[in-house]
Amino acid sequence: MTLAGTVTLPDAPPDERGRYPATLLLPSWLPRDREGAWDRTGHPAWFAAARDGAGLLGRLAEALAERGIASLRCDPRGCGASEGEWERTSLFTRIDDARDMLAAMRSDAALDLRRSAIVGHGEGATLAMSVAIGDPAISALTLIGPAARSWRDVLRRGVAARDRHAEERQHPLVAVLDWRSEEMIERAERREQDIDLRLPDGTLTMDLAWVEQAIHTPPLALATMLHRSVALVHGASDAWSHPDESLLLVEALRGGGNRPSRRLIAGADHDLAQAGDDLIGEIAADLAARITPVELPPVLVAIEEMGDDLR
């Protein structure tokens, strides 16, 4: 399975060892491209026409590069130029893919294994926490529009929010998922294999393993095991994950001995599309300031030494 992605390097020179601090950028749920925007390349009939403006991950990559931080962002399975099928990919497979992306970063001799971070958006926040819990080389995380409770509860609240603010329903995939949401939950809890969804370009058969896994993997439980520098950012008008979700995560992180920060952005949606470049730059600068060198486990020391030998 091949995932296509982009490494963005700063224009500024690297450190004395020839390496840049590096960040992995993980997108939110539903088919998206490496920029963090809806995947209109692989699934043009699933989404309405694009609005002006770059995707959140693309904006963050540029802002990080301006502050001396390299980054990797990839098209998820079945999206953009990546192989696979988005609708057949489980949550646990997405977590494994995120780990593989980190491994790819660590094979690049231009990137510093001792100074690395993850930005997770929406579902990507859950992936970021899952990966960072078992990876001592990750020093900092930024979680944007994260969920805290079970996906079942987050979905139900999101459907209600989109009932009041129907702009997201312009996308055929979003409309059908919201309409069939309760059926998806019930089938997943009965451990049925899949569900057929009617879309403009035909019938989509979606594997329900992702739904079942997300229901039983609440990010709140992950937060209690996470001991890292964590910043949470939430759009006040997020119709996918209510801003209260990040408040719950803050409480869980503090209970685990962390000192998280939280920033609420007035008027911004799930993708922070309304946030100006200055604000995106502030988010990037905050992460850059929290990426600190860490001691590496022996296997990563060996990889680091191999990279030095190849220079």
C-alpha positions in Angstrom: 0.0 0.0 0.0 1.5 3.3 -1.1 0.5 6.7 0.4 1.4 9.8 -1.6 2.5 12.8 0.3 4.5 16.1 0.4 7.5 17.0 2.6 7.7 20.8 3.0 11.2 22.1 4.0 12.0 25.6 5.3 13.9 28.0 3.1 16.1 28.8 6.1 19.3 26.6 6.6 19.1 23.6 8.9 20.9 23.3 12.2 24.6 22.5 12.4 23.8 18.8 11.9 22.0 19.5 8.7 18.6 18.6 10.1 15.2 20.3 10.6 12.7 19.8 13.4 9.7 17.9 11.8 6.0 17.7 12.2 3.5 15.1 10.9 0.2 16.6 9.8 -2.9 14.4 10.0 -6.3 15.3 8.5 -9.8 15.1 9.8 -12.4 12.5 9.0 -14.2 11.8 5.6 -12.1 11.7 2.4 -9.6 14.5 2.4 -6.4 15.2 0.5 -3.0 16.0 1.8 -3.9 19.7 2.1 -6.6 18.9 4.5 -9.4 19.8 2.0 -12.2 17.5 0.8 -10.9 15.0 -1.7 -12.4 16.2 -4.9 -9.7 14.4 -7.0 -10.7 10.8 -6.1 -14.3 11.5 -5.2 -15.5 14.6 -7.1 -19.2 13.6 -6.9 -19.1 13.3 -3.1 -18.5 17.0 -2.4 -19.8 20.3 -3.6 -17.5 22.7 -5.6 -14.5 24.0 -3.7 -14.6 27.3 -1.9 -11.7 29.7 -2.3 -8.8 29.1 0.1 -6.2 26.5 0.8 -6.8 23.5 3.1 -5.9 23.7 6.8 -2.9 21.3 6.6 -1.4 23.1 3.6 -1.7 26.4 5.4 -0.1 25.0 8.5 2.8 23.4 6.5 3.7 26.8 5.0 3.4 28.5 8.3 5.6 25.9 10.0 8.2 26.2 7.2 8.4 29.9 7.7 9.3 29.2 11.4 12.0 26.6 10.5 9.9 23.5 10.9 9.7 20.8 8.2 6.5 18.8 7.8 5.0 15.7 6.1 1.4 15.5 5.0 -0.2 12.6 3.0 -3.3 11.7 1.1 -5.2 9.1 3.2 -5.9 5.7 1.7 -8.1 6.0 -1.4 -7.8 9.8 -1.6 -5.8 12.0 -3.9 -2.8 10.0 -5.3 -2.8 7.3 -2.6 -3.7 3.7 -3.1 -6.5 1.9 -1.3 -10.2 2.5 -0.5 -11.2 5.2 2.0 -14.5 3.5 2.7 -12.8 0.1 3.6 -10.2 1.6 6.0 -10.7 1.1 9.7 -9.6 3.4 12.5 -6.9 1.1 13.6 -5.5 0.9 10.1 -5.4 4.7 10.0 -3.4 4.7 13.2 -0.9 2.2 11.6 -0.7 4.4 8.6 0.2 7.4 10.8 3.0 5.3 12.4 4.3 4.4 8.9 4.3 8.1 8.0 6.5 8.8 11.1 8.8 6.0 10.0 9.0 7.6 6.6 9.9 11.0 8.2 12.6 9.3 10.2 14.2 7.8 7.1 14.8 11.3 5.7 18.3 12.5 6.7 17.2 16.1 6.5 14.7 15.7 9.4 15.7 15.5 13.1 14.5 12.4 14.9 15.1 14.2 18.3 12.8 17.1 17.5 9.4 15.9 16.2 5.7 16.7 16.7 2.3 15.9 15.4 -0.7 18.1 14.4 -4.0 16.2 14.4 -7.2 17.7 13.0 -10.5 16.2 13.9 -10.1 12.4 13.6 -6.4 13.2 13.1 -6.3 14.3 16.7 -7.3 10.8 17.8 -4.7 9.3 15.6 -2.1 11.7 16.9 -2.8 10.8 20.5 -2.8 7.1 19.7 0.6 7.3 18.1 2.2 9.6 20.6 1.3 7.5 23.6 3.7 4.8 22.6 6.3 7.0 20.9 8.7 8.7 23.3 10.3 10.7 20.5 7.2 12.9 20.0 7.7 16.0 22.2 4.6 18.1 21.3 1.1 17.8 19.9 -1.4 20.3 18.5 -5.0 19.0 18.4 -7.4 21.0 16.2 -11.2 20.4 16.5 -10.7 17.2 18.5 -13.4 14.9 19.9 -13.3 13.7 23.5 -16.2 11.3 23.9 -17.3 8.2 21.9 -17.8 8.8 18.2 -21.4 7.8 18.6 -22.0 10.8 20.9 -19.9 13.2 18.8 -21.7 12.1 15.6 -25.2 12.6 17.2 -24.3 16.1 18.4 -22.8 17.0 15.1 -25.9 15.9 13.2 -27.9 18.2 15.4 -25.5 21.0 14.8 -25.7 20.5 11.0 -29.5 20.5 11.2 -29.2 24.1 12.5 -26.4 25.2 10.2 -26.9 23.2 7.0 -23.9 24.5 5.0 -22.0 21.2 5.3 -25.0 19.3 3.9 -24.2 20.8 0.5 -21.9 17.8 0.2 -23.8 14.7 -0.9 -21.6 12.4 1.3 -22.2 14.5 4.4 -26.0 14.6 3.7 -26.3 10.8 3.3 -24.1 10.1 6.3 -26.2 12.4 8.5 -29.4 10.9 7.2 -28.3 7.3 7.9 -26.3 8.1 11.1 -28.5 6.2 13.5 -28.6 3.2 11.3 -24.8 3.2 11.0 -24.5 3.3 14.8 -27.0 0.5 15.3 -25.5 -1.7 12.7 -22.0 -1.1 13.9 -23.0 -2.0 17.5 -24.5 -5.2 16.2 -21.1 -5.8 14.5 -22.6 -5.9 11.0 -20.0 -5.7 8.3 -21.0 -2.8 6.1 -23.7 -0.4 4.9 -24.7 0.7 1.4 -25.1 4.4 0.8 -26.6 6.0 -2.3 -24.5 8.7 -3.8 -24.7 10.7 -7.1 -22.1 8.4 -8.8 -23.5 5.1 -7.5 -23.7 3.0 -4.4 -21.0 3.3 -1.8 -20.5 0.2 0.4 -18.8 1.5 3.6 -17.1 -0.9 6.0 -18.5 -0.4 9.6 -15.3 -1.5 11.4 -14.3 2.1 11.6 -17.5 3.1 13.3 -17.3 0.2 15.8 -13.7 1.0 16.6 -14.3 4.7 17.0 -17.3 4.1 19.3 -15.1 2.0 21.6 -12.0 4.2 21.4 -13.0 7.5 23.0 -10.2 10.0 22.9 -10.8 10.8 26.6 -9.4 7.4 27.5 -6.3 8.1 25.3 -5.8 11.5 27.0 -5.4 9.9 30.4 -2.3 8.0 29.0 -0.7 10.9 27.2 2.2 12.7 28.8 3.3 15.4 26.3 3.1 19.1 25.6 -0.4 19.5 24.2 -2.2 22.5 22.7 -5.8 22.4 21.7 -7.4 24.7 19.2 -11.1 24.7 18.4 -13.3 26.7 16.1 -16.3 28.2 18.1 -18.6 27.3 15.2 -17.4 23.7 14.7 -20.3 21.6 13.4 -18.4 18.4 13.6 -16.9 18.4 17.1 -18.5 20.7 19.6 -16.0 23.0 21.3 -17.0 21.4 24.6 -15.1 18.3 23.5 -11.8 20.1 23.8 -12.8 21.3 27.3 -13.3 17.7 28.3 -9.9 16.8 26.9 -8.2 19.6 28.8 -9.7 18.2 32.1 -8.5 14.7 31.3 -5.1 15.8 30.3 -4.7 17.9 33.5 -5.9 14.9 35.5 -3.0 12.9 33.9 -0.5 15.5 35.0 -0.2 17.5 31.8 -0.5 21.3 31.4 -2.4 21.7 28.2 -3.4 25.0 26.6 -6.7 25.6 24.8 -7.6 28.3 22.3 -11.1 29.0 21.1 -11.4 30.8 17.7 -14.5 32.9 17.4 -16.4 32.5 14.2 -14.3 29.6 12.9 -15.6 26.3 11.7 -14.1 22.8 11.9 -11.5 23.6 9.2 -10.6 27.0 10.6 -11.4 28.4 7.2 -12.3 31.8 8.7 -8.9 32.1 10.5 -6.5 34.5 8.9 -2.9 33.8 8.0 -1.7 35.6 11.1 -3.7 33.3 13.4 -2.5 30.2 11.5 1.0 31.5 12.0 0.4 31.9 15.7 -0.7 28.2 15.9 2.4 27.2 14.0 4.7 29.4 16.2 3.2 27.9 19.4 4.0 24.4 18.2 7.5 25.4 17.0 8.2 26.7 20.5 7.1 23.4 22.1 9.2 21.1 20.0 12.1 20.2 22.3 15.0 17.7 21.9 14.3 14.3 23.5 16.4 11.3 24.3 15.9 8.6 21.7 15.4 4.8 22.3 18.2 2.7 20.9 16.4 1.8 17.7 16.0 5.4 16.7 19.6 6.2 17.8 20.7 3.6 15.3 18.5 5.1 12.5 19.9 8.5 13.3 23.5 7.3 13.1 22.7 5.6 9.8 21.5 8.9 8.4 24.6 10.7 9.6 26.8 8.1 7.9 25.0 8.7 4.6 25.7 12.4 4.6 
